[in-house]
């Protein structure tokens, strides 16, 4: 089973990387961009066939290592 995990900064958390990218896009003439938020995309192959167990494993990985619950949110998809 494969997990696609999206980790993003929580709403209201300042994103200096996103701001730098937004400014660079504006420098290149992309003036329609109001803001940019930077996140992480992780693809994890799991040796698990049970969907419920896979969800629990991915949630535990995100809570313990892959995200910082103070400033980041995550969501995931299993396939």
Jmol script that loads the backbone (N, CA, C; Angstrom):
load data "model"
ATOM      1  N   UNK A   1       0.848  -1.167   0.000  1.00  0.00           N
ATOM      2  CA  UNK A   1       0.000   0.000   0.000  1.00  0.00           C
ATOM      3  C   UNK A   1       0.901   1.240   0.000  1.00  0.00           C
ATOM      4  N   UNK A   2       0.457   2.279  -0.680  1.00  0.00           N
ATOM      5  CA  UNK A   2       1.230   3.516  -0.751  1.00  0.00           C
ATOM      6  C   UNK A   2       0.479   4.612  -0.011  1.00  0.00           C
ATOM      7  N   UNK A   3       1.240   5.401   0.758  1.00  0.00           N
ATOM      8  CA  UNK A   3       0.687   6.567   1.432  1.00  0.00           C
ATOM      9  C   UNK A   3       1.285   7.819   0.798  1.00  0.00           C
ATOM     10  N   UNK A   4       0.417   8.744   0.434  1.00  0.00           N
ATOM     11  CA  UNK A   4       0.842  10.065  -0.016  1.00  0.00           C
ATOM     12  C   UNK A   4       0.503  11.009   1.135  1.00  0.00           C
ATOM     13  N   UNK A   5       1.530  11.649   1.696  1.00  0.00           N
ATOM     14  CA  UNK A   5       1.363  12.481   2.875  1.00  0.00           C
ATOM     15  C   UNK A   5       1.685  13.929   2.515  1.00  0.00           C
ATOM     16  N   UNK A   6       0.774  14.820   2.847  1.00  0.00           N
ATOM     17  CA  UNK A   6       0.947  16.250   2.614  1.00  0.00           C
ATOM     18  C   UNK A   6       1.117  16.935   3.969  1.00  0.00           C
ATOM     19  N   UNK A   7       2.223  17.646   4.152  1.00  0.00           N
ATOM     20  CA  UNK A   7       2.477  18.368   5.389  1.00  0.00           C
ATOM     21  C   UNK A   7       2.558  19.856   5.038  1.00  0.00           C
ATOM     22  N   UNK A   8       1.738  20.666   5.699  1.00  0.00           N
ATOM     23  CA  UNK A   8       1.706  22.098   5.417  1.00  0.00           C
ATOM     24  C   UNK A   8       1.714  22.881   6.723  1.00  0.00           C
ATOM     25  N   UNK A   9       2.161  24.122   6.634  1.00  0.00           N
ATOM     26  CA  UNK A   9       2.117  24.990   7.799  1.00  0.00           C
ATOM     27  C   UNK A   9       0.668  25.304   8.144  1.00  0.00           C
ATOM     28  N   UNK A  10       0.395  25.412   9.435  1.00  0.00           N
ATOM     29  CA  UNK A  10      -0.944  25.768   9.866  1.00  0.00           C
ATOM     30  C   UNK A  10      -1.260  27.196   9.423  1.00  0.00           C
ATOM     31  N   UNK A  11      -2.524  27.445   9.247  1.00  0.00           N
ATOM     32  CA  UNK A  11      -2.984  28.783   8.906  1.00  0.00           C
ATOM     33  C   UNK A  11      -2.517  29.751   9.986  1.00  0.00           C
ATOM     34  N   UNK A  12      -2.006  30.886   9.565  1.00  0.00           N
ATOM     35  CA  UNK A  12      -1.547  31.896  10.512  1.00  0.00           C
ATOM     36  C   UNK A  12      -0.074  31.804  10.864  1.00  0.00           C
ATOM     37  N   UNK A  13       0.584  30.703  10.494  1.00  0.00           N
ATOM     38  CA  UNK A  13       2.019  30.562  10.735  1.00  0.00           C
ATOM     39  C   UNK A  13       2.766  31.233   9.579  1.00  0.00           C
ATOM     40  N   UNK A  14       3.687  32.123   9.911  1.00  0.00           N
ATOM     41  CA  UNK A  14       4.463  32.832   8.891  1.00  0.00           C
ATOM     42  C   UNK A  14       5.298  31.835   8.086  1.00  0.00           C
ATOM     43  N   UNK A  15       5.321  32.008   6.773  1.00  0.00           N
ATOM     44  CA  UNK A  15       6.036  31.116   5.869  1.00  0.00           C
ATOM     45  C   UNK A  15       7.100  31.907   5.109  1.00  0.00           C
ATOM     46  N   UNK A  16       8.310  32.063   5.667  1.00  0.00           N
ATOM     47  CA  UNK A  16       9.341  32.859   4.991  1.00  0.00           C
ATOM     48  C   UNK A  16       9.755  32.281   3.641  1.00  0.00           C
ATOM     49  N   UNK A  17       9.776  30.965   3.499  1.00  0.00           N
ATOM     50  CA  UNK A  17      10.109  30.366   2.199  1.00  0.00           C
ATOM     51  C   UNK A  17       9.048  30.707   1.168  1.00  0.00           C
ATOM     52  N   UNK A  18       7.797  30.590   1.546  1.00  0.00           N
ATOM     53  CA  UNK A  18       6.712  30.930   0.639  1.00  0.00           C
ATOM     54  C   UNK A  18       6.770  32.389   0.227  1.00  0.00           C
ATOM     55  N   UNK A  19       7.086  33.254   1.182  1.00  0.00           N
ATOM     56  CA  UNK A  19       7.186  34.681   0.886  1.00  0.00           C
ATOM     57  C   UNK A  19       8.320  34.941  -0.106  1.00  0.00           C
ATOM     58  N   UNK A  20       9.465  34.282   0.084  1.00  0.00           N
ATOM     59  CA  UNK A  20      10.598  34.451  -0.835  1.00  0.00           C
ATOM     60  C   UNK A  20      10.233  33.989  -2.242  1.00  0.00           C
ATOM     61  N   UNK A  21       9.530  32.873  -2.349  1.00  0.00           N
ATOM     62  CA  UNK A  21       9.115  32.375  -3.667  1.00  0.00           C
ATOM     63  C   UNK A  21       8.128  33.345  -4.307  1.00  0.00           C
ATOM     64  N   UNK A  22       7.189  33.854  -3.532  1.00  0.00           N
ATOM     65  CA  UNK A  22       6.216  34.819  -4.052  1.00  0.00           C
ATOM     66  C   UNK A  22       6.925  36.060  -4.589  1.00  0.00           C
ATOM     67  N   UNK A  23       7.911  36.566  -3.863  1.00  0.00           N
ATOM     68  CA  UNK A  23       8.664  37.735  -4.322  1.00  0.00           C
ATOM     69  C   UNK A  23       9.441  37.429  -5.596  1.00  0.00           C
ATOM     70  N   UNK A  24      10.021  36.236  -5.668  1.00  0.00           N
ATOM     71  CA  UNK A  24      10.762  35.847  -6.874  1.00  0.00           C
ATOM     72  C   UNK A  24       9.833  35.726  -8.074  1.00  0.00           C
ATOM     73  N   UNK A  25       8.661  35.155  -7.860  1.00  0.00           N
ATOM     74  CA  UNK A  25       7.695  35.054  -8.954  1.00  0.00           C
ATOM     75  C   UNK A  25       7.307  36.446  -9.447  1.00  0.00           C
ATOM     76  N   UNK A  26       7.118  37.364  -8.525  1.00  0.00           N
ATOM     77  CA  UNK A  26       6.789  38.733  -8.907  1.00  0.00           C
ATOM     78  C   UNK A  26       7.932  39.359  -9.713  1.00  0.00           C
ATOM     79  N   UNK A  27       9.172  39.095  -9.316  1.00  0.00           N
ATOM     80  CA  UNK A  27      10.337  39.593 -10.044  1.00  0.00           C
ATOM     81  C   UNK A  27      10.352  39.076 -11.478  1.00  0.00           C
ATOM     82  N   UNK A  28       9.884  37.846 -11.666  1.00  0.00           N
ATOM     83  CA  UNK A  28       9.837  37.254 -13.006  1.00  0.00           C
ATOM     84  C   UNK A  28       8.575  37.637 -13.774  1.00  0.00           C
ATOM     85  N   UNK A  29       7.793  38.543 -13.218  1.00  0.00           N
ATOM     86  CA  UNK A  29       6.642  39.058 -13.939  1.00  0.00           C
ATOM     87  C   UNK A  29       5.323  38.381 -13.634  1.00  0.00           C
ATOM     88  N   UNK A  30       5.301  37.490 -12.674  1.00  0.00           N
ATOM     89  CA  UNK A  30       4.056  36.804 -12.312  1.00  0.00           C
ATOM     90  C   UNK A  30       3.350  37.597 -11.215  1.00  0.00           C
ATOM     91  N   UNK A  31       2.702  38.690 -11.606  1.00  0.00           N
ATOM     92  CA  UNK A  31       2.105  39.617 -10.655  1.00  0.00           C
ATOM     93  C   UNK A  31       0.739  39.157 -10.131  1.00  0.00           C
ATOM     94  N   UNK A  32       0.187  38.117 -10.702  1.00  0.00           N
ATOM     95  CA  UNK A  32      -1.127  37.641 -10.257  1.00  0.00           C
ATOM     96  C   UNK A  32      -1.044  36.774  -9.003  1.00  0.00           C
ATOM     97  N   UNK A  33       0.166  36.439  -8.555  1.00  0.00           N
ATOM     98  CA  UNK A  33       0.333  35.578  -7.388  1.00  0.00           C
ATOM     99  C   UNK A  33       0.227  36.424  -6.120  1.00  0.00           C
ATOM    100  N   UNK A  34      -0.785  36.154  -5.296  1.00  0.00           N
ATOM    101  CA  UNK A  34      -0.975  36.895  -4.050  1.00  0.00           C
ATOM    102  C   UNK A  34      -0.109  36.350  -2.916  1.00  0.00           C
ATOM    103  N   UNK A  35       0.013  35.033  -2.849  1.00  0.00           N
ATOM    104  CA  UNK A  35       0.824  34.439  -1.788  1.00  0.00           C
ATOM    105  C   UNK A  35       1.200  33.013  -2.173  1.00  0.00           C
ATOM    106  N   UNK A  36       2.232  32.509  -1.520  1.00  0.00           N
ATOM    107  CA  UNK A  36       2.701  31.136  -1.740  1.00  0.00           C
ATOM    108  C   UNK A  36       2.934  30.508  -0.372  1.00  0.00           C
ATOM    109  N   UNK A  37       2.511  29.271  -0.213  1.00  0.00           N
ATOM    110  CA  UNK A  37       2.781  28.503   1.003  1.00  0.00           C
ATOM    111  C   UNK A  37       3.601  27.284   0.587  1.00  0.00           C
ATOM    112  N   UNK A  38       4.658  27.002   1.315  1.00  0.00           N
ATOM    113  CA  UNK A  38       5.525  25.868   1.027  1.00  0.00           C
ATOM    114  C   UNK A  38       5.165  24.723   1.966  1.00  0.00           C
ATOM    115  N   UNK A  39       5.161  23.510   1.439  1.00  0.00           N
ATOM    116  CA  UNK A  39       4.879  22.330   2.247  1.00  0.00           C
ATOM    117  C   UNK A  39       5.758  21.175   1.818  1.00  0.00           C
ATOM    118  N   UNK A  40       5.440  20.002   2.322  1.00  0.00           N
ATOM    119  CA  UNK A  40       6.186  18.788   1.990  1.00  0.00           C
ATOM    120  C   UNK A  40       5.218  17.741   1.454  1.00  0.00           C
ATOM    121  N   UNK A  41       5.696  16.985   0.498  1.00  0.00           N
ATOM    122  CA  UNK A  41       4.955  15.836  -0.023  1.00  0.00           C
ATOM    123  C   UNK A  41       5.843  14.616   0.186  1.00  0.00           C
ATOM    124  N   UNK A  42       5.309  13.608   0.852  1.00  0.00           N
ATOM    125  CA  UNK A  42       6.054  12.382   1.089  1.00  0.00           C
ATOM    126  C   UNK A  42       5.292  11.216   0.492  1.00  0.00           C
ATOM    127  N   UNK A  43       6.000  10.327  -0.181  1.00  0.00           N
ATOM    128  CA  UNK A  43       5.428   9.076  -0.679  1.00  0.00           C
ATOM    129  C   UNK A  43       6.067   7.947   0.108  1.00  0.00           C
ATOM    130  N   UNK A  44       5.243   7.184   0.786  1.00  0.00           N
ATOM    131  CA  UNK A  44       5.741   6.102   1.633  1.00  0.00           C
ATOM    132  C   UNK A  44       5.098   4.797   1.192  1.00  0.00           C
ATOM    133  N   UNK A  45       5.923   3.823   0.845  1.00  0.00           N
ATOM    134  CA  UNK A  45       5.423   2.484   0.529  1.00  0.00           C
ATOM    135  C   UNK A  45       5.344   1.687   1.821  1.00  0.00           C
ATOM    136  N   UNK A  46       4.174   1.158   2.092  1.00  0.00           N
ATOM    137  CA  UNK A  46       3.942   0.400   3.310  1.00  0.00           C
ATOM    138  C   UNK A  46       3.804  -1.082   3.000  1.00  0.00           C
ATOM    139  N   UNK A  47       4.341  -1.887   3.865  1.00  0.00           N
ATOM    140  CA  UNK A  47       4.182  -3.337   3.756  1.00  0.00           C
ATOM    141  C   UNK A  47       2.967  -3.723   4.602  1.00  0.00           C
ATOM    142  N   UNK A  48       1.818  -3.232   4.187  1.00  0.00           N
ATOM    143  CA  UNK A  48       0.573  -3.442   4.924  1.00  0.00           C
ATOM    144  C   UNK A  48      -0.576  -3.501   3.924  1.00  0.00           C
ATOM    145  N   UNK A  49      -1.469  -4.456   4.087  1.00  0.00           N
ATOM    146  CA  UNK A  49      -2.611  -4.579   3.178  1.00  0.00           C
ATOM    147  C   UNK A  49      -3.920  -4.159   3.830  1.00  0.00           C
ATOM    148  N   UNK A  50      -3.957  -4.133   5.153  1.00  0.00           N
ATOM    149  CA  UNK A  50      -5.166  -3.742   5.874  1.00  0.00           C
ATOM    150  C   UNK A  50      -5.250  -2.216   5.941  1.00  0.00           C
ATOM    151  N   UNK A  51      -6.311  -1.662   5.372  1.00  0.00           N
ATOM    152  CA  UNK A  51      -6.460  -0.207   5.269  1.00  0.00           C
ATOM    153  C   UNK A  51      -6.485   0.461   6.646  1.00  0.00           C
ATOM    154  N   UNK A  52      -7.187  -0.115   7.597  1.00  0.00           N
ATOM    155  CA  UNK A  52      -7.288   0.462   8.940  1.00  0.00           C
ATOM    156  C   UNK A  52      -5.935   0.484   9.637  1.00  0.00           C
ATOM    157  N   UNK A  53      -5.186  -0.607   9.515  1.00  0.00           N
ATOM    158  CA  UNK A  53      -3.848  -0.664  10.116  1.00  0.00           C
ATOM    159  C   UNK A  53      -2.907   0.325   9.437  1.00  0.00           C
ATOM    160  N   UNK A  54      -3.009   0.432   8.117  1.00  0.00           N
ATOM    161  CA  UNK A  54      -2.156   1.372   7.384  1.00  0.00           C
ATOM    162  C   UNK A  54      -2.449   2.809   7.824  1.00  0.00           C
ATOM    163  N   UNK A  55      -3.717   3.149   8.004  1.00  0.00           N
ATOM    164  CA  UNK A  55      -4.074   4.494   8.484  1.00  0.00           C
ATOM    165  C   UNK A  55      -3.446   4.767   9.846  1.00  0.00           C
ATOM    166  N   UNK A  56      -3.519   3.800  10.730  1.00  0.00           N
ATOM    167  CA  UNK A  56      -2.959   3.965  12.073  1.00  0.00           C
ATOM    168  C   UNK A  56      -1.444   4.153  12.021  1.00  0.00           C
ATOM    169  N   UNK A  57      -0.783   3.397  11.157  1.00  0.00           N
ATOM    170  CA  UNK A  57       0.674   3.498  11.027  1.00  0.00           C
ATOM    171  C   UNK A  57       1.063   4.872  10.481  1.00  0.00           C
ATOM    172  N   UNK A  58       0.386   5.321   9.449  1.00  0.00           N
ATOM    173  CA  UNK A  58       0.711   6.614   8.854  1.00  0.00           C
ATOM    174  C   UNK A  58       0.442   7.740   9.850  1.00  0.00           C
ATOM    175  N   UNK A  59      -0.669   7.668  10.540  1.00  0.00           N
ATOM    176  CA  UNK A  59      -0.975   8.695  11.541  1.00  0.00           C
ATOM    177  C   UNK A  59       0.112   8.734  12.610  1.00  0.00           C
ATOM    178  N   UNK A  60       0.555   7.587  13.089  1.00  0.00           N
ATOM    179  CA  UNK A  60       1.611   7.532  14.103  1.00  0.00           C
ATOM    180  C   UNK A  60       2.923   8.111  13.560  1.00  0.00           C
ATOM    181  N   UNK A  61       3.270   7.787  12.311  1.00  0.00           N
ATOM    182  CA  UNK A  61       4.499   8.323  11.719  1.00  0.00           C
ATOM    183  C   UNK A  61       4.437   9.847  11.629  1.00  0.00           C
ATOM    184  N   UNK A  62       3.294  10.364  11.224  1.00  0.00           N
ATOM    185  CA  UNK A  62       3.131  11.811  11.097  1.00  0.00           C
ATOM    186  C   UNK A  62       3.187  12.490  12.463  1.00  0.00           C
ATOM    187  N   UNK A  63       2.509  11.912  13.430  1.00  0.00           N
ATOM    188  CA  UNK A  63       2.474  12.503  14.767  1.00  0.00           C
ATOM    189  C   UNK A  63       3.833  12.479  15.453  1.00  0.00           C
ATOM    190  N   UNK A  64       4.622  11.435  15.215  1.00  0.00           N
ATOM    191  CA  UNK A  64       5.893  11.271  15.917  1.00  0.00           C
ATOM    192  C   UNK A  64       7.087  11.866  15.186  1.00  0.00           C
ATOM    193  N   UNK A  65       7.055  11.928  13.847  1.00  0.00           N
ATOM    194  CA  UNK A  65       8.268  12.315  13.128  1.00  0.00           C
ATOM    195  C   UNK A  65       8.041  13.237  11.935  1.00  0.00           C
ATOM    196  N   UNK A  66       7.074  12.948  11.117  1.00  0.00           N
ATOM    197  CA  UNK A  66       6.975  13.612   9.818  1.00  0.00           C
ATOM    198  C   UNK A  66       6.386  15.011   9.860  1.00  0.00           C
ATOM    199  N   UNK A  67       5.724  15.372  10.953  1.00  0.00           N
ATOM    200  CA  UNK A  67       5.182  16.724  11.064  1.00  0.00           C
ATOM    201  C   UNK A  67       5.424  17.265  12.468  1.00  0.00           C
ATOM    202  N   UNK A  68       5.423  18.573  12.559  1.00  0.00           N
ATOM    203  CA  UNK A  68       5.531  19.246  13.855  1.00  0.00           C
ATOM    204  C   UNK A  68       4.120  19.713  14.212  1.00  0.00           C
ATOM    205  N   UNK A  69       3.461  19.046  15.142  1.00  0.00           N
ATOM    206  CA  UNK A  69       2.053  19.359  15.410  1.00  0.00           C
ATOM    207  C   UNK A  69       1.808  20.770  15.943  1.00  0.00           C
ATOM    208  N   UNK A  70       2.839  21.442  16.395  1.00  0.00           N
ATOM    209  CA  UNK A  70       2.681  22.804  16.898  1.00  0.00           C
ATOM    210  C   UNK A  70       2.435  23.776  15.741  1.00  0.00           C
ATOM    211  N   UNK A  71       3.138  23.572  14.619  1.00  0.00           N
ATOM    212  CA  UNK A  71       3.052  24.541  13.518  1.00  0.00           C
ATOM    213  C   UNK A  71       2.578  23.941  12.199  1.00  0.00           C
ATOM    214  N   UNK A  72       2.426  22.618  12.124  1.00  0.00           N
ATOM    215  CA  UNK A  72       2.081  21.980  10.862  1.00  0.00           C
ATOM    216  C   UNK A  72       0.822  21.123  10.975  1.00  0.00           C
ATOM    217  N   UNK A  73       0.107  21.051   9.864  1.00  0.00           N
ATOM    218  CA  UNK A  73      -1.008  20.123   9.688  1.00  0.00           C
ATOM    219  C   UNK A  73      -0.577  19.071   8.677  1.00  0.00           C
ATOM    220  N   UNK A  74      -1.231  17.936   8.687  1.00  0.00           N
ATOM    221  CA  UNK A  74      -0.972  16.928   7.657  1.00  0.00           C
ATOM    222  C   UNK A  74      -2.283  16.254   7.266  1.00  0.00           C
ATOM    223  N   UNK A  75      -2.232  15.692   6.075  1.00  0.00           N
ATOM    224  CA  UNK A  75      -3.318  14.836   5.591  1.00  0.00           C
ATOM    225  C   UNK A  75      -2.668  13.784   4.729  1.00  0.00           C
ATOM    226  N   UNK A  76      -3.362  12.696   4.510  1.00  0.00           N
ATOM    227  CA  UNK A  76      -2.766  11.631   3.709  1.00  0.00           C
ATOM    228  C   UNK A  76      -3.834  10.867   2.945  1.00  0.00           C
ATOM    229  N   UNK A  77      -3.362  10.189   1.910  1.00  0.00           N
ATOM    230  CA  UNK A  77      -4.193   9.326   1.082  1.00  0.00           C
ATOM    231  C   UNK A  77      -3.521   7.974   1.009  1.00  0.00           C
ATOM    232  N   UNK A  78      -4.295   6.927   1.045  1.00  0.00           N
ATOM    233  CA  UNK A  78      -3.769   5.574   0.897  1.00  0.00           C
ATOM    234  C   UNK A  78      -4.294   4.960  -0.397  1.00  0.00           C
ATOM    235  N   UNK A  79      -3.396   4.276  -1.076  1.00  0.00           N
ATOM    236  CA  UNK A  79      -3.824   3.574  -2.300  1.00  0.00           C
ATOM    237  C   UNK A  79      -3.086   2.260  -2.419  1.00  0.00           C
TER     238      UNK A  79
END
end "model"
wireframe off; spacefill off
backbone 0.3
color backbone group
